[in-house]
């Protein structure tokens, strides 16, 4: 009985873990910002949603932004 319960728990965890897309697997549409830089993936920090890259598949993935856009990234080198 314990073995069946352990297998069920392991299977449920495997489905949850494999079913969620990680940030490395999501393809983003990189667009150029008005300051000449390109949009950031959700892992990077930015000040507004306009600075975040949008995923190609918006139903399976989402985008989000941090609060701070680093000063060294504001200006194009």
C-alpha atoms as one frame of an Amber mdcrd trajectory, in Angstrom:
protein
   0.000   0.000   0.000   2.855   2.378   0.853   4.529   1.564  -2.445   1.405
   2.472  -4.410   1.098   5.731  -2.472   4.751   6.612  -3.116   4.374   5.879
  -6.830   1.258   8.073  -6.989   3.011  10.963  -5.235   6.091  10.633  -7.446
   3.928  10.564 -10.575   1.996  13.655  -9.492   5.206  15.567  -8.772   6.694
  14.522 -12.107   3.614  15.734 -13.988   3.641  19.081 -12.181   7.369  19.577
 -12.679   7.442  18.587 -16.340   4.185  20.319 -17.183   5.302  23.855 -16.321
   7.507  25.615 -18.875  10.741  26.987 -17.486  12.029  30.378 -18.579  14.765
  28.719 -20.637  12.210  26.903 -22.802  10.005  29.924 -23.523  10.749  31.744
 -26.796  10.417  35.523 -26.568   9.841  38.120 -29.249  12.750  40.557 -28.830
  11.818  44.114 -29.774  13.966  47.245 -29.767  13.139  49.854 -27.123  13.070
  53.610 -27.834  16.483  54.023 -26.174  18.093  51.560 -28.588  18.297  48.649
 -26.149  16.288  45.482 -26.619  13.512  44.272 -24.339  14.356  42.136 -21.338
  13.154  38.638 -20.582  11.071  38.420 -17.392  14.095  37.271 -15.405  15.803
  40.636 -15.991  14.656  43.797 -14.240  12.747  46.575 -15.960  10.497  49.436
 -14.917   7.427  48.865 -17.066   5.662  46.127 -18.980   6.682  47.833 -22.242
  10.302  46.929 -21.511   9.603  43.205 -21.099   9.789  40.840 -24.037   6.503
  39.188 -24.937   6.473  35.409 -25.390   5.522  34.038 -28.790   2.995  31.710
 -27.140   1.065  33.940 -24.725  -1.344  31.190 -23.662   1.354  28.831 -22.334
   3.736  31.511 -21.030   3.482  34.926 -19.457   5.639  38.005 -19.039   6.361
  40.135 -16.036   8.712  42.861 -14.946  10.763  43.817 -11.946  10.690  47.314
 -10.476  14.205  48.503 -11.260  15.808  48.829 -14.660  19.591  49.002 -14.017
  21.147  52.365 -14.879  23.969  50.766 -16.883  21.367  49.110 -19.116  19.364
  52.290 -19.807  21.762  53.712 -22.344  23.013  52.029 -25.470  26.790  51.567
 -25.469
